[in-house]
């Protein structure tokens, strides 16, 4: 907080100093009664020197503090942002100097606008990623080490289909799940649960549905098991509760239903909520004991 106040104070003092410098230089030049061309030349030199100081001050004090706020540590991305800022800042400074020298900059601006449109169209995806990355970094939407699941229409999924896949989950949410290990200005790097890394462009990530799995405190495991109608539902329910009660996983709740029925059997549906993140492990444990219990 103290460093932030010091930075604001330094910027204020610097701006006041530049204003006073311009006013003083202009007053001195007016007092010397120089010709208009020499007056403009000297004033343009003052503008050029002062503008260079301002640009360097902003780069060294303000932009570097932004890097600390958004926790941007990659040197390559910092160099890229510095390059873009300096290119834009010095372009504006040159236009101001030309204006002080009474040089018509209309053609320059028109040419610059035309080149800007061409460059903008050519680098549309690059700029989109750049601005999306800036939003993600500034608003700190993701943390390094955070586990997420990304669902987006740009990366479609071809889901397998099986005939009579009777015991599959009722709901299947397609997406990439893994741990974020780097948030860059153009790409976000995620290590997927399958073990391999993936780079997702920030322009896609910013419009994707993101599930923050670390925020989930209870994980849902669904099991369906076919039982003979000779086994009463109440007996099966008691046995299931006993199996889950003796499981090594920290439990929140369990729900038991009859999901479907046929001539001789019915489908027992068990929905268990536990603290265990690996739901496959919970499912395997319950099914193993189902096999032993309902022989």
N, C-alpha and C positions, 0 to 999 in steps of 0.2 A: 504494500500500500504506500509506504514511504517512497519507494523508488518510482512509483507511478506519479506521485505528487511532484517529485523532483523533475521528472521528465516533462510534465505539463508546465512547470515553472521555467525550465530551460527553453522550451519551445516559445513561450510567451516573451521571454527576454530577448530571444533571437529575432523574433518578428519585429519587436519594437526597435531593436538595433538596426535592422535592415531598413525600416521606414525612416528612421532618423538619418541613416547614411544617404539614402536617396534624396531626402529633402536638403541635407547639407550640401551634397554634390551639385544638385540643381541650383541652389542658391549661389554657390561659388562660381559656377559657370555663367550664371546671369550677371553676377557682379563684374566678371572679367570682360564682359561684352565681346565675346568671341563671335566670329562669323557663324552662321547657322550650320554650315557643313562641319566645321571643327567642333561646335557645340554638340551636334548630334553624334559625332564620332567619339568624343570623350564620354558622353553619357552612355553610349552603347557599350563602351569598354567597362564602365562602372556596372552596368546591368549584367554584362557577361560574367564579371568577377563575382558579383553578389549572387547571381543565379547559380553559379557553380558551387559557391559555399552553401547555399540553401539545399541544393540537390544532395551534396555530400552529407550535410547534416541530417537530412531526412533518411538517407540510406543507412548511415552509421548508428543513428540513435533511435529513430522511430521504427523502421522496418525490422531491425534486429531485435527490438523488443517484442514485435509481433511474433517473430519466430519462437521466442521464449514462451509467449502466452499460449500459442497453439501447439507447442512442443514439437516443432518441426526440426529434426536433427539431421536429416539427409542433406549433405553438402551440395549435391547435384541440383536438388530442387531449389535450394536457397540461391544458388548461382543463376538459375533460370529466371526466378522472380526478380533478382537484382538486375539482370540483363534487360528484361521487359520494362522495368521501371525506369532504368537509365535511358533506354532508347526513347521512351515516350517523353521523359522529362527534358532531355537535351533537344529533342525535336521542338517542343514548346518554347524552350529558351532561345533557340535559333530564330523562330518566328518572331518572338518579342524583340530581339536585337535588330532584325530586319525592319520591323515596324518603327523602331526608334530612329533608324537610319533613313526613314521615309521611302523605303523600297516597297513597291507594290507586291504584296504577297498573295493576291487573289489567285493568280495562276498556280502558285505553289500549293495553295490550299485545295484548289480544284484537282490538281494532279495527285496530291496526297490523298484526297477523298476517293479518287478513282482507284488508286493503288490499294487503299484501305479496303474498298469493297471487294476487289479481286482477291486480296490476301485473306479477307474474312471468309469468303466463299471457299477458298482453297483449304483453309484451316478450321473449318466449322466444327468438326468433331474434336479437334485439339482444344479449341477455345471453350467448347461446351464442357469437356473434361476438366479444364483448368478452373472454370468458375464453380463447377460442382464440387471439385476438390477443395476450393477455398471455403465454400459453405460448410462442408463436412468438418474441415479443420477448425474454422472459427467457432462454430457452434458445438464442437466437440461431441458429435453424434455417436461416435464409437470410441471404445477404449482398447488399447493394445492388450491382448490376452482375453478379450471378451468372446464368448461363444455365441454364434448367431446362426440363423437359417435364412437364406436369401431365396425369395421366390420372385421371378420376373418373367414377363412374356417374351423378352428378347432371347432368352435361353430356354427353348422349349424342351419338353421331355417326351420320349416315346415310352409310354408305360407298357410293361408286359401284360398280356391278357391270357388267362388260363381258363380252360373249360371247367365249369363247376368249381371255381375257386371258393369253396364253401366257407372256409375258416379264415379268410383274409380279413384285414381290418375294414371296417365300414367306411372309414375316411382315409384318403391318402393325399397328403399335401406335398406336391413336388417342390423341390428346392435343393439348394446346396447348403449343407450345414458343416460348420467347422469353426476354427479359432482365428480371429484377426491377429496377425503378427506385424502388420505395417499398414499405416494409412498415409498414402502419398498424395501429391497434388494432382496426379493424373489417374493413378490406379490404387486400389486397395487390395492388399495381399491377404489371402485366407488359406490356412492349412485345413483341408477338408478332413472329415472323419475317416475317410478311406486312406489318408496318409499322404496324399500328394497335394502340392500347392496350386493355387489358382489365382490369377489376376483378373479383377473385375473393374472395368472402366467406371470412374466415379459418376459419369453422366447416367449410367444405367443403375448404379447402386442408389443414387439419390431418389429415383422414382420406383424402386423396388419395394416389395413388402418384406420387412425385416423383422424376424422373430428373435428377440433377445432371450436366448435360452438360459442365460445365467440368472435371469429374473424369476425363472420358474422354480418354485419350491417343492412342488409335488408332481410326479410323473405318472402318466396314465399307461397302464398295461392291460390290453384286452386279450382274453382267451376264449375260444369256443371249443366245446368238447361234446361229442355225441355219446349219449347214455341210453341204455335200454330202459323202456318204460316200466320194467319191473322194479327199477330203483326209484323210490319215491323222491320227489323234488325236495321235500323237507329234509330227508336223510342226506341227500347230496349236498344240500345247502350247509348243513351242520359240518359235514366232512370237509367241504371247501373252506369254511371259516376256520376250522382246526388246522388245516394245512397252511393257510396264510398266517395264522396266529403264531405258528411255530417257525415261520420262515426267518432267515437272518436279516431281513430288510426292515428298515424303519417304516412303519405303516401309518397311513393317514385314514384311509377308509376303503371299503370293498362293497361292490354292488353285484348281486347275483340274480340272473333272470333266466326264464325259458325263452329262447330266441326264436326257435322254429320247432316244428314237430312233424313226424311222419307216421306211418302205420305202426311201427314197432319201436321207434326211438324218438328222442327229443334232443334238442341242442341246448346245452347249458352254456350260458354266456356269463363270463366273470370279468368285471372291470375293477382293477385294483389300482389304488393310488399310493405310491411309496416315495421315499426320499431318494431311492436308487436311480441315478441318471441312466444307467444301462438297462433299458427296459427288456432287451433280449435276454439278459441274465435272469430277470424276474420271471419272464415267460417260461424259460427253460426249466427253472426250478419248480414252478407250479405244475407244468405238464409232466415232468418226471414223477411227481408225487401223485398226480391224477392217474397215471398209468399203473402205479403200484396200488392205489386205493380202489380204483374201479376196474378190477380185473374181471 
